[in-house]
Amino acid sequence: MILIGQYDSPFVRRVGIAMTLYGLAFEHRPWSAFSDAFRIRQFNPLIRVPTLVLDSGEALIDSHAILDYLDGLADEGRQLLPASNPERYRARRVTSLAAGLGDKAVSLFYERTMHKAASDIWVERLKAQIDGALTVLDIERSTIATDYWFGSRISHADITVGAVWRYINDAHPGLVTAEDFPTLAAMCERLETLPAFRQISQPLIAPV
């Protein structure tokens, strides 16, 4: 399999971390949706990352769909979602909230860097959405005593929260602080020490 996209994207990074934890072999092509658009287009007409090219040549083009597919490939006991409800839908809920948070953080980055004059109204709305999602996640995580969100094993919820927290801090220095969201900050600091998080990592590269 081929994973397309740079690891400064929280969505590419969460897929790369998951594949590493699954023990799935893959080739990584760190192509930019901007400077490498012509390369990505041959696999994904939307020119979006992550794109996962399967051994069959088919391409999956959304991180949710990619992770759902990969969870089905994982060996017994290595899946990154709880096997049954209610834990399964609760894990999906946290994962979806964190991914939506990532969408807002990416939108804020593009609004500020791709336009000569950013829309103040839109920027403030995005910042409010980011703050609201982080507040919910921080409060919820503070009620959990286990190492990971859903027990003693890492899940997509943990991975997505960790990848998005790192992206927010890289893309928007000073926007959020550990003092604002201490439980999330401590959790994500621990995650960044894990081998898979250290391996699947890169500094933020601004689009050109």
C-alpha atoms as an extended CHARMM CRD file, in Angstrom:
* protein
*
       208  EXT
         1         1  MET       CA              0.0000000000        0.0000000000        0.0000000000  PROA      1               0.0000000000
         2         2  ILE       CA              1.0190000000        3.6020000000       -0.5990000000  PROA      2               0.0000000000
         3         3  LEU       CA              0.1660000000        6.4400000000        1.7810000000  PROA      3               0.0000000000
         4         4  ILE       CA              0.2120000000        9.8180000000        0.0720000000  PROA      4               0.0000000000
         5         5  GLY       CA              0.5570000000       13.0660000000        1.9970000000  PROA      5               0.0000000000
         6         6  GLN       CA              2.8510000000       14.8620000000        4.3960000000  PROA      6               0.0000000000
         7         7  TYR       CA              2.8620000000       14.0500000000        8.0910000000  PROA      7               0.0000000000
         8         8  ASP       CA              2.3320000000       17.6800000000        9.0670000000  PROA      8               0.0000000000
         9         9  SER       CA             -1.3070000000       17.0450000000        8.1470000000  PROA      9               0.0000000000
        10        10  PRO       CA             -3.0880000000       15.6450000000       11.2180000000  PROA      10              0.0000000000
        11        11  PHE       CA             -5.1720000000       13.4550000000        8.9280000000  PROA      11              0.0000000000
        12        12  VAL       CA             -2.2150000000       11.9290000000        7.0980000000  PROA      12              0.0000000000
        13        13  ARG       CA             -0.3860000000       11.5650000000       10.3880000000  PROA      13              0.0000000000
        14        14  ARG       CA             -3.2210000000        9.7260000000       12.1230000000  PROA      14              0.0000000000
        15        15  VAL       CA             -3.3700000000        7.2420000000        9.2570000000  PROA      15              0.0000000000
        16        16  GLY       CA              0.4120000000        6.7420000000        9.3140000000  PROA      16              0.0000000000
        17        17  ILE       CA              0.4380000000        6.2200000000       13.0720000000  PROA      17              0.0000000000
        18        18  ALA       CA             -2.4470000000        3.7590000000       12.8370000000  PROA      18              0.0000000000
        19        19  MET       CA             -0.7580000000        1.7670000000       10.0730000000  PROA      19              0.0000000000
        20        20  THR       CA              2.4100000000        1.6140000000       12.1420000000  PROA      20              0.0000000000
        21        21  LEU       CA              0.5000000000        0.3780000000       15.1790000000  PROA      21              0.0000000000
        22        22  TYR       CA             -1.3730000000       -2.1480000000       13.0360000000  PROA      22              0.0000000000
        23        23  GLY       CA              1.9690000000       -3.4870000000       11.8230000000  PROA      23              0.0000000000
        24        24  LEU       CA              0.9680000000       -2.9040000000        8.2010000000  PROA      24              0.0000000000
        25        25  ALA       CA              3.7360000000       -2.3220000000        5.6710000000  PROA      25              0.0000000000
        26        26  PHE       CA              3.3300000000        0.7370000000        3.4590000000  PROA      26              0.0000000000
        27        27  GLU       CA              5.2680000000        3.0850000000        1.2320000000  PROA      27              0.0000000000
        28        28  HSD       CA              5.0450000000        6.7380000000        2.1830000000  PROA      28              0.0000000000
        29        29  ARG       CA              5.0270000000        9.3870000000       -0.5310000000  PROA      29              0.0000000000
        30        30  PRO       CA              5.2120000000       12.7930000000        1.1960000000  PROA      30              0.0000000000
        31        31  TRP       CA              3.5150000000       14.7110000000       -1.5760000000  PROA      31              0.0000000000
        32        32  SER       CA              1.9780000000       18.1370000000       -1.0580000000  PROA      32              0.0000000000
        33        33  ALA       CA             -1.5690000000       18.8060000000       -2.2450000000  PROA      33              0.0000000000
        34        34  PHE       CA             -0.1800000000       22.0870000000       -3.5720000000  PROA      34              0.0000000000
        35        35  SER       CA              3.2540000000       21.5610000000       -5.1020000000  PROA      35              0.0000000000
        36        36  ASP       CA              2.6190000000       17.9010000000       -6.0150000000  PROA      36              0.0000000000
        37        37  ALA       CA             -0.9750000000       18.2650000000       -7.1840000000  PROA      37              0.0000000000
        38        38  PHE       CA             -0.2070000000       16.7310000000      -10.5800000000  PROA      38              0.0000000000
        39        39  ARG       CA              1.1340000000       13.5870000000       -8.8960000000  PROA      39              0.0000000000
        40        40  ILE       CA             -1.7790000000       13.2110000000       -6.5030000000  PROA      40              0.0000000000
        41        41  ARG       CA             -4.3750000000       13.7980000000       -9.2380000000  PROA      41              0.0000000000
        42        42  GLN       CA             -3.5790000000       10.4790000000      -10.8960000000  PROA      42              0.0000000000
        43        43  PHE       CA             -4.7830000000        8.7020000000       -7.7470000000  PROA      43              0.0000000000
        44        44  ASN       CA             -7.3060000000       11.1740000000       -6.3720000000  PROA      44              0.0000000000
        45        45  PRO       CA             -9.1610000000       13.6560000000       -8.6170000000  PROA      45              0.0000000000
        46        46  LEU       CA             -9.9950000000       15.7540000000       -5.5550000000  PROA      46              0.0000000000
        47        47  ILE       CA             -6.2290000000       16.2530000000       -4.9750000000  PROA      47              0.0000000000
        48        48  ARG       CA             -6.6440000000       15.6500000000       -1.2480000000  PROA      48              0.0000000000
        49        49  VAL       CA             -4.5340000000       13.9360000000        1.3600000000  PROA      49              0.0000000000
        50        50  PRO       CA             -4.4180000000       11.4320000000        2.8300000000  PROA      50              0.0000000000
        51        51  THR       CA             -4.8600000000        9.1370000000       -0.1260000000  PROA      51              0.0000000000
        52        52  LEU       CA             -4.2080000000        5.4410000000        0.4000000000  PROA      52              0.0000000000
        53        53  VAL       CA             -3.4620000000        3.4160000000       -2.7190000000  PROA      53              0.0000000000
        54        54  LEU       CA             -4.2920000000       -0.2420000000       -2.1660000000  PROA      54              0.0000000000
        55        55  ASP       CA             -2.3330000000       -3.1220000000       -3.6390000000  PROA      55              0.0000000000
        56        56  SER       CA             -5.2130000000       -3.5390000000       -6.1300000000  PROA      56              0.0000000000
        57        57  GLY       CA             -4.5610000000       -0.0150000000       -7.4310000000  PROA      57              0.0000000000
        58        58  GLU       CA             -7.7880000000        1.3300000000       -5.9460000000  PROA      58              0.0000000000
        59        59  ALA       CA             -7.4890000000        4.5090000000       -3.8940000000  PROA      59              0.0000000000
        60        60  LEU       CA             -9.2390000000        5.4420000000       -0.6670000000  PROA      60              0.0000000000
        61        61  ILE       CA             -9.5000000000        9.2040000000       -0.2710000000  PROA      61              0.0000000000
        62        62  ASP       CA            -10.8590000000       10.0510000000        3.1820000000  PROA      62              0.0000000000
        63        63  SER       CA             -9.1340000000        9.3880000000        6.4830000000  PROA      63              0.0000000000
        64        64  HSD       CA            -12.3310000000        8.0410000000        8.0620000000  PROA      64              0.0000000000
        65        65  ALA       CA            -12.8120000000        5.5750000000        5.2050000000  PROA      65              0.0000000000
        66        66  ILE       CA             -9.1330000000        4.6530000000        5.2390000000  PROA      66              0.0000000000
        67        67  LEU       CA             -9.1020000000        3.8700000000        8.9540000000  PROA      67              0.0000000000
        68        68  ASP       CA            -12.3240000000        1.8820000000        8.7320000000  PROA      68              0.0000000000
        69        69  TYR       CA            -10.7730000000       -0.2130000000        5.9660000000  PROA      69              0.0000000000
        70        70  LEU       CA             -7.5070000000       -0.6950000000        7.8530000000  PROA      70              0.0000000000
        71        71  ASP       CA             -9.2510000000       -1.7270000000       11.0510000000  PROA      71              0.0000000000
        72        72  GLY       CA            -10.7780000000       -4.5590000000        9.0510000000  PROA      72              0.0000000000
        73        73  LEU       CA             -7.3050000000       -5.6930000000        7.9640000000  PROA      73              0.0000000000
        74        74  ALA       CA             -5.7660000000       -5.6460000000       11.4240000000  PROA      74              0.0000000000
        75        75  ASP       CA             -4.9110000000       -8.8880000000       13.1500000000  PROA      75              0.0000000000
        76        76  GLU       CA             -7.1410000000       -9.9890000000       16.0040000000  PROA      76              0.0000000000
        77        77  GLY       CA             -6.3970000000       -7.9180000000       19.0780000000  PROA      77              0.0000000000
        78        78  ARG       CA             -4.7080000000       -5.0800000000       17.1390000000  PROA      78              0.0000000000
        79        79  GLN       CA             -7.8350000000       -3.2050000000       16.0960000000  PROA      79              0.0000000000
        80        80  LEU       CA             -7.8830000000        0.4220000000       17.1720000000  PROA      80              0.0000000000
        81        81  LEU       CA            -11.6020000000        0.6610000000       17.8660000000  PROA      81              0.0000000000
        82        82  PRO       CA            -13.5170000000       -1.1430000000       20.5980000000  PROA      82              0.0000000000
        83        83  ALA       CA            -15.1830000000       -4.2410000000       19.2170000000  PROA      83              0.0000000000
        84        84  SER       CA            -18.7390000000       -3.5450000000       20.3510000000  PROA      84              0.0000000000
        85        85  ASN       CA            -21.1130000000       -0.8370000000       21.5060000000  PROA      85              0.0000000000
        86        86  PRO       CA            -21.4500000000        1.2590000000       23.5600000000  PROA      86              0.0000000000
        87        87  GLU       CA            -17.6570000000        1.6540000000       23.6620000000  PROA      87              0.0000000000
        88        88  ARG       CA            -17.3990000000        1.5100000000       19.8780000000  PROA      88              0.0000000000
        89        89  TYR       CA            -19.7880000000        4.3560000000       19.1100000000  PROA      89              0.0000000000
        90        90  ARG       CA            -18.3480000000        6.3690000000       22.0000000000  PROA      90              0.0000000000
        91        91  ALA       CA            -14.8870000000        5.9890000000       20.5130000000  PROA      91              0.0000000000
        92        92  ARG       CA            -16.2190000000        7.0400000000       17.1220000000  PROA      92              0.0000000000
        93        93  ARG       CA            -17.8360000000       10.0830000000       18.7280000000  PROA      93              0.0000000000
        94        94  VAL       CA            -14.5560000000       11.2840000000       20.2620000000  PROA      94              0.0000000000
        95        95  THR       CA            -12.6860000000       10.5080000000       17.0550000000  PROA      95              0.0000000000
        96        96  SER       CA            -15.2160000000       12.4580000000       14.9650000000  PROA      96              0.0000000000
        97        97  LEU       CA            -15.1060000000       15.4410000000       17.3310000000  PROA      97              0.0000000000
        98        98  ALA       CA            -11.3110000000       15.4890000000       17.2050000000  PROA      98              0.0000000000
        99        99  ALA       CA            -11.3050000000       15.1650000000       13.4010000000  PROA      99              0.0000000000
       100       100  GLY       CA            -13.8070000000       18.0120000000       13.1250000000  PROA      100             0.0000000000
       101       101  LEU       CA            -11.5460000000       20.0570000000       15.3680000000  PROA      101             0.0000000000
       102       102  GLY       CA             -8.7250000000       19.3010000000       12.9500000000  PROA      102             0.0000000000
       103       103  ASP       CA            -10.8410000000       20.5000000000       10.0340000000  PROA      103             0.0000000000
       104       104  LYS       CA            -11.4110000000       23.8310000000       11.7870000000  PROA      104             0.0000000000
       105       105  ALA       CA             -7.7250000000       24.2170000000       12.6250000000  PROA      105             0.0000000000
       106       106  VAL       CA             -6.7270000000       23.5330000000        9.0180000000  PROA      106             0.0000000000
       107       107  SER       CA             -9.3730000000       25.9870000000        7.7630000000  PROA      107             0.0000000000
       108       108  LEU       CA             -8.0280000000       28.6460000000       10.1070000000  PROA      108             0.0000000000
       109       109  PHE       CA             -4.4930000000       28.0660000000        8.8570000000  PROA      109             0.0000000000
       110       110  TYR       CA             -5.5610000000       28.4230000000        5.2240000000  PROA      110             0.0000000000
       111       111  GLU       CA             -7.6860000000       31.4830000000        5.9820000000  PROA      111             0.0000000000
       112       112  ARG       CA             -4.7170000000       33.2100000000        7.5290000000  PROA      112             0.0000000000
       113       113  THR       CA             -2.0340000000       32.1230000000        5.0540000000  PROA      113             0.0000000000
       114       114  MET       CA             -3.7910000000       31.8720000000        1.6790000000  PROA      114             0.0000000000
       115       115  HSD       CA             -5.6650000000       35.1800000000        1.6620000000  PROA      115             0.0000000000
       116       116  LYS       CA             -4.2160000000       38.6730000000        1.5220000000  PROA      116             0.0000000000
       117       117  ALA       CA             -6.8240000000       39.7740000000        4.0570000000  PROA      117             0.0000000000
       118       118  ALA       CA             -8.3880000000       37.1530000000        6.2780000000  PROA      118             0.0000000000
       119       119  SER       CA            -12.0510000000       37.4750000000        7.2030000000  PROA      119             0.0000000000
       120       120  ASP       CA            -12.2060000000       38.5770000000       10.8320000000  PROA      120             0.0000000000
       121       121  ILE       CA            -15.6890000000       37.1220000000       11.2180000000  PROA      121             0.0000000000
       122       122  TRP       CA            -14.6380000000       33.7640000000        9.8270000000  PROA      122             0.0000000000
       123       123  VAL       CA            -11.4310000000       33.6870000000       11.8780000000  PROA      123             0.0000000000
       124       124  GLU       CA            -13.3180000000       34.3860000000       15.0970000000  PROA      124             0.0000000000
       125       125  ARG       CA            -15.9000000000       31.7230000000       14.2880000000  PROA      125             0.0000000000
       126       126  LEU       CA            -13.1950000000       29.1370000000       13.6440000000  PROA      126             0.0000000000
       127       127  LYS       CA            -11.3730000000       30.0720000000       16.8470000000  PROA      127             0.0000000000
       128       128  ALA       CA            -14.6140000000       29.7230000000       18.8040000000  PROA      128             0.0000000000
       129       129  GLN       CA            -15.2320000000       26.2900000000       17.2810000000  PROA      129             0.0000000000
       130       130  ILE       CA            -11.6920000000       25.1940000000       18.1320000000  PROA      130             0.0000000000
       131       131  ASP       CA            -12.0110000000       26.4370000000       21.6980000000  PROA      131             0.0000000000
       132       132  GLY       CA            -15.4130000000       24.7840000000       22.1090000000  PROA      132             0.0000000000
       133       133  ALA       CA            -14.2510000000       21.3880000000       20.8890000000  PROA      133             0.0000000000
       134       134  LEU       CA            -11.0830000000       21.4840000000       22.9840000000  PROA      134             0.0000000000
       135       135  THR       CA            -13.0990000000       22.4250000000       26.0700000000  PROA      135             0.0000000000
       136       136  VAL       CA            -15.4370000000       19.4510000000       25.6260000000  PROA      136             0.0000000000
       137       137  LEU       CA            -12.5410000000       17.0540000000       25.0170000000  PROA      137             0.0000000000
       138       138  ASP       CA            -10.5120000000       18.3530000000       27.9560000000  PROA      138             0.0000000000
       139       139  ILE       CA            -13.4060000000       18.0680000000       30.3870000000  PROA      139             0.0000000000
       140       140  GLU       CA            -14.2880000000       14.5810000000       29.1760000000  PROA      140             0.0000000000
       141       141  ARG       CA            -10.6880000000       13.3500000000       29.3460000000  PROA      141             0.0000000000
       142       142  SER       CA            -10.3600000000       14.6750000000       32.8970000000  PROA      142             0.0000000000
       143       143  THR       CA            -13.0130000000       12.1600000000       34.0150000000  PROA      143             0.0000000000
       144       144  ILE       CA            -11.0260000000        9.1780000000       32.6760000000  PROA      144             0.0000000000
       145       145  ALA       CA             -8.4540000000        7.4730000000       34.8710000000  PROA      145             0.0000000000
       146       146  THR       CA             -7.0580000000        4.9810000000       32.3500000000  PROA      146             0.0000000000
       147       147  ASP       CA             -3.9320000000        5.5890000000       30.2680000000  PROA      147             0.0000000000
       148       148  TYR       CA             -6.0020000000        5.8660000000       27.1090000000  PROA      148             0.0000000000
       149       149  TRP       CA             -9.4600000000        7.1930000000       26.3650000000  PROA      149             0.0000000000
       150       150  PHE       CA            -11.1110000000        3.7730000000       26.3120000000  PROA      150             0.0000000000
       151       151  GLY       CA             -9.0050000000        1.6480000000       28.6050000000  PROA      151             0.0000000000
       152       152  SER       CA             -5.4690000000        0.3040000000       28.6260000000  PROA      152             0.0000000000
       153       153  ARG       CA             -5.0430000000        0.2230000000       24.8140000000  PROA      153             0.0000000000
       154       154  ILE       CA             -4.6270000000        3.1170000000       22.4210000000  PROA      154             0.0000000000
       155       155  SER       CA             -7.4940000000        3.7870000000       20.0130000000  PROA      155             0.0000000000
       156       156  HSD       CA             -8.2770000000        6.0130000000       17.0600000000  PROA      156             0.0000000000
       157       157  ALA       CA             -9.7030000000        8.4990000000       19.5490000000  PROA      157             0.0000000000
       158       158  ASP       CA             -6.3220000000        8.9500000000       21.2500000000  PROA      158             0.0000000000
       159       159  ILE       CA             -4.4190000000        9.0360000000       17.9660000000  PROA      159             0.0000000000
       160       160  THR       CA             -6.6780000000       11.6490000000       16.4010000000  PROA      160             0.0000000000
       161       161  VAL       CA             -6.7110000000       13.8960000000       19.4550000000  PROA      161             0.0000000000
       162       162  GLY       CA             -2.9130000000       13.6760000000       19.6670000000  PROA      162             0.0000000000
       163       163  ALA       CA             -2.3440000000       14.4020000000       15.9780000000  PROA      163             0.0000000000
       164       164  VAL       CA             -4.7370000000       17.3510000000       15.9860000000  PROA      164             0.0000000000
       165       165  TRP       CA             -3.3120000000       18.8380000000       19.2000000000  PROA      165             0.0000000000
       166       166  ARG       CA              0.1760000000       18.7440000000       17.6750000000  PROA      166             0.0000000000
       167       167  TYR       CA             -1.0980000000       20.3620000000       14.4710000000  PROA      167             0.0000000000
       168       168  ILE       CA             -2.8640000000       23.1790000000       16.3170000000  PROA      168             0.0000000000
       169       169  ASN       CA              0.2680000000       24.0080000000       18.2620000000  PROA      169             0.0000000000
       170       170  ASP       CA              2.4750000000       23.8780000000       15.1510000000  PROA      170             0.0000000000
       171       171  ALA       CA              0.1080000000       25.8010000000       12.8670000000  PROA      171             0.0000000000
       172       172  HSD       CA             -1.1820000000       28.3080000000       15.4200000000  PROA      172             0.0000000000
       173       173  PRO       CA              1.5030000000       29.0040000000       18.0400000000  PROA      173             0.0000000000
       174       174  GLY       CA             -0.0100000000       30.5430000000       21.1410000000  PROA      174             0.0000000000
       175       175  LEU       CA             -3.6200000000       29.9060000000       20.1260000000  PROA      175             0.0000000000
       176       176  VAL       CA             -4.0100000000       27.2990000000       22.8730000000  PROA      176             0.0000000000
       177       177  THR       CA             -1.8650000000       26.5490000000       25.8990000000  PROA      177             0.0000000000
       178       178  ALA       CA             -1.3390000000       23.6910000000       28.3050000000  PROA      178             0.0000000000
       179       179  GLU       CA             -2.8110000000       25.9100000000       31.0140000000  PROA      179             0.0000000000
       180       180  ASP       CA             -6.0160000000       26.2770000000       29.0000000000  PROA      180             0.0000000000
       181       181  PHE       CA             -6.4490000000       22.5230000000       28.4830000000  PROA      181             0.0000000000
       182       182  PRO       CA             -4.1840000000       20.7790000000       31.0030000000  PROA      182             0.0000000000
       183       183  THR       CA             -5.6040000000       17.2760000000       30.7320000000  PROA      183             0.0000000000
       184       184  LEU       CA             -5.3820000000       17.1750000000       26.9470000000  PROA      184             0.0000000000
       185       185  ALA       CA             -1.9230000000       18.7280000000       26.9960000000  PROA      185             0.0000000000
       186       186  ALA       CA             -0.6030000000       16.1170000000       29.4190000000  PROA      186             0.0000000000
       187       187  MET       CA             -2.1720000000       13.2710000000       27.4480000000  PROA      187             0.0000000000
       188       188  CYS       CA             -0.7770000000       14.4800000000       24.1440000000  PROA      188             0.0000000000
       189       189  GLU       CA              2.6700000000       15.0230000000       25.6340000000  PROA      189             0.0000000000
       190       190  ARG       CA              2.6690000000       11.3520000000       26.6750000000  PROA      190             0.0000000000
       191       191  LEU       CA              1.4920000000       10.2570000000       23.2400000000  PROA      191             0.0000000000
       192       192  GLU       CA              4.3570000000       12.0890000000       21.5390000000  PROA      192             0.0000000000
       193       193  THR       CA              6.8210000000        9.8860000000       23.4260000000  PROA      193             0.0000000000
       194       194  LEU       CA              5.4230000000        6.7080000000       21.8540000000  PROA      194             0.0000000000
       195       195  PRO       CA              7.5840000000        5.1570000000       19.0950000000  PROA      195             0.0000000000
       196       196  ALA       CA              4.8470000000        5.3830000000       16.4640000000  PROA      196             0.0000000000
       197       197  PHE       CA              4.2600000000        9.0790000000       17.1790000000  PROA      197             0.0000000000
       198       198  ARG       CA              7.9940000000        9.8020000000       17.0520000000  PROA      198             0.0000000000
       199       199  GLN       CA              8.3750000000        7.8810000000       13.7930000000  PROA      199             0.0000000000
       200       200  ILE       CA              5.3540000000        9.3920000000       12.0360000000  PROA      200             0.0000000000
       201       201  SER       CA              6.1770000000       13.0490000000       12.4650000000  PROA      201             0.0000000000
       202       202  GLN       CA              7.4810000000       16.1110000000       10.6570000000  PROA      202             0.0000000000
       203       203  PRO       CA              7.6150000000       19.8760000000       11.1770000000  PROA      203             0.0000000000
       204       204  LEU       CA              4.8870000000       21.9700000000        9.6150000000  PROA      204             0.0000000000
       205       205  ILE       CA              5.5950000000       23.0330000000        6.0390000000  PROA      205             0.0000000000
       206       206  ALA       CA              3.6110000000       26.0040000000        4.7430000000  PROA      206             0.0000000000
       207       207  PRO       CA              1.9440000000       25.4690000000        1.3300000000  PROA      207             0.0000000000
       208       208  VAL       CA              3.6440000000       27.0590000000       -1.6600000000  PROA      208             0.0000000000
